Amino acid sequence: AYLPLSFLLLFLMSSGIGGIKENLEWLPQDSYFKVLVLDPVSAQTSASLLVYDVADSKTEKVYNPVNIGVRKMVCRYEMDPNRGVEVGIEFGVHTQFTIVDVGENLMGGLQNTDYKVGAIVNYKSAKSVYHATLFHQSSHLGDDHMLRTEFFIPNSKVLNYEQLDLTHSLELKHSRFYYGFGYNVSPNTTRARKAFQTGYFYKYPFNPLPDTQYLWGVDVKIYEQNDYHPNFKTGIGLEFASSKPNSFMIILEYYNGHLPHSTLEYQKVQLYGLGIYFQI
C-alpha cells in the first residue's frame, strides 16, 4: 500500500502545494471505480445458493459461496469535476461450502477459504475510470474437504501469489463496459502469469418499485493457468435502495467454466441459483 500512496504524494507535490488543500479529500465515502458485481473474486459482501454439476459427473451438488469484502478509499485529489485520482485498500475473504446428497442424508462441509488484500489507485477522466490494484491472494483448503478426500500432503501453493491488475471502465448512461489485464508478479511462482477480463453491466429504473433498478450483466475471465479457456458468469436481478450507498441486489446467476481460486479450478463446472449482494 505504501507504493501507490507514494506515487499520489509525488503527484500532489508536482501539481502545486497551493491548490492541494481545497482539492484533497480524506476518506471519501464512495469510489470512482465501482465494484465488479459479477466478478467471482471481487472484494465484496455476498452469499449465494447454487446448484452445480461437474463435467463427466452425474452427481449434482449445492455450492454455497459466502464472501466478505471491504474496499475503502484513503484519499482523493480532484483536479476538476471530471478528473481525479484516489488511493485506497481492499480486503476480501471468500469462503466456499458444498452440500452433497450421499443417499441417506445430505453432507455439507467447508471446501476452501481464500484471502485477498490489495492496494488500489484509481484515475477518473470524464466517463472513464482507470483502475490499478496490486494484491496478494492466498488459498487454504477447508478441514471438511481435506478429511473427505484424505488430502494431507503438502501442495504447490499455486493459488498463493501476488498480481497486478489494470482495468478500464466506461459508463454510458445505463451501461457500463470494462476490460482488463492481470499479471502474476510473484518472483518464484508456480502459477501461470497472465489473466484477462471483460464484461458489461446494465442498470435501468424498475418503475413498479420506488428506488429500485433492474440489472443484467455478464463477466468473462480468461486465465493462462486454465489454458485460456473462458469462464462466463451472467446474472439478472433487482437492486433495492439503489440511491443509497448501502444498497443490495438479488440476482439470478449462472456460471460456466473453471471456477478460479477454489477446489473446482481444474474442473469444468456449471453453477446456477440465487445470490444476494450487499454494497457496503
Long-range contacts (C-beta under 8 A, 24 or more apart in sequence): 1-89, 1-119, 3-119, 3-134, 4-87, 4-119, 4-120, 4-121, 4-132, 4-134, 5-74, 5-87, 5-119, 7-121, 8-75, 8-77, 8-85, 8-87, 8-121, 11-77, 11-85, 12-77, 15-77, 15-79, 20-77, 23-77, 23-78, 23-79, 24-75, 24-76, 24-77, 25-75, 25-76, 25-77, 25-78, 26-74, 26-75, 27-72, 27-73, 27-74, 27-75, 28-73, 28-75, 28-76, 28-86, 29-245, 30-73, 30-245, 31-71, 31-73, 31-86, 31-88, 31-122, 32-76, 32-84, 32-86, 32-122, 32-123, 32-124, 32-129, 33-120, 33-122, 33-129, 33-131, 33-167, 33-169, 34-169, 34-176, 35-69, 35-71, 35-279, 36-178, 36-199, 36-201, 36-219, 37-201, 37-217, 37-235, 37-249, 37-251, 37-277, 38-199, 38-201, 38-217, 38-218, 38-219, 38-233, 38-234, 38-235, 38-253, 39-197, 39-199, 39-219, 39-221, 39-233, 40-65, 40-94, 40-219, 40-221, 40-233, 40-255, 40-259, 40-260, 40-261, 41-92, 41-94, 41-114, 41-116, 41-137, 41-260, 41-261, 42-69, 42-92, 43-69, 43-70, 43-71, 43-90, 43-91, 43-92, 43-116, 43-118, 44-69, 44-71, 44-92, 44-277, 44-278, 44-279, 45-69, 45-70, 45-277, 45-278, 45-280, 46-275, 46-276, 46-277, 46-278, 47-275, 47-276, 48-253, 48-273, 48-274, 48-275, 48-276, 49-273, 49-274, 49-275, 50-253, 50-255, 50-271, 50-272, 50-273, 50-274, 50-275, 51-271, 51-272, 51-273, 52-264, 52-269, 52-270, 52-271, 52-272, 53-269, 53-270, 54-264, 54-267, 54-268, 54-269, 55-267, 55-268, 55-269, 59-100, 59-101, 60-101, 61-98, 61-99, 61-100, 61-101, 62-98, 62-99, 62-100, 63-96, 63-97, 63-98, 63-271, 63-273, 64-96, 64-97, 64-98, 64-99, 65-94, 65-95, 65-96, 65-97, 66-95, 66-96, 66-97, 67-92, 67-93, 67-94, 67-95, 68-92, 68-93, 68-95, 69-93, 70-280, 71-120, 73-120, 73-122, 82-124, 82-125, 82-126, 83-124, 83-125, 83-126, 84-123, 84-124, 85-121, 85-122, 85-123, 85-124, 86-120, 86-121, 86-122, 86-124, 87-119, 87-120, 87-121, 87-122, 88-119, 88-120, 88-122, 89-117, 89-118, 89-119, 89-120, 90-116, 90-117, 90-118, 90-120, 90-133, 90-135, 91-116, 91-117, 92-116, 92-117, 94-261, 96-142, 96-262, 96-263, 107-148, 108-144, 109-142, 109-143, 109-144, 109-145, 109-148, 110-142, 110-143, 110-144, 110-145, 111-141, 111-142, 111-144, 111-145, 111-262, 111-263, 112-139, 112-140, 112-141, 112-142, 112-145, 112-261, 112-262, 112-263, 113-139, 113-140, 113-142, 114-138, 114-139, 114-140, 114-159, 114-261, 114-262, 115-139, 115-140, 127-170, 127-171, 127-172, 128-168, 128-169, 128-170, 129-168, 129-169, 129-170, 129-171, 130-166, 130-167, 130-168, 131-165, 131-166, 131-167, 131-168, 131-169, 131-180, 132-164, 132-165, 132-166, 132-167, 133-164, 133-165, 134-162, 134-163, 134-164, 134-165, 134-185, 135-162, 135-163, 135-165, 136-161, 136-162, 137-161, 137-162, 137-163, 137-261, 139-261, 139-262, 141-263, 145-263, 156-190, 157-190, 158-189, 158-190, 158-191, 158-225, 159-191, 159-261, 159-265, 161-186, 161-189, 161-191, 162-186, 163-195, 165-195, 165-197, 167-197, 174-202, 174-203, 174-204, 175-200, 175-201, 175-202, 176-200, 176-201, 176-202, 191-225, 192-223, 192-224, 192-225, 193-224, 194-223, 194-224, 195-221, 195-222, 195-223, 195-224, 195-225, 196-221, 196-222, 197-221, 197-222, 203-239, 203-242, 206-238, 209-238, 209-240, 211-240, 211-241, 211-242, 211-243, 211-244, 212-238, 212-239, 212-240, 212-242, 213-238, 213-239, 213-242, 214-238, 215-239, 215-249, 215-251, 221-257, 221-260, 223-258, 223-260, 225-265, 226-257, 226-258, 226-265, 226-266, 229-257, 229-258, 229-268, 230-257, 231-255, 231-256, 231-257, 231-258, 231-259, 231-260, 232-256, 232-257, 235-275, 245-279, 246-278, 246-279, 246-280, 247-279, 248-276, 248-277, 248-278, 248-279, 249-276, 249-277, 249-279, 250-274, 250-275, 250-276, 250-277, 251-275, 251-276, 251-277
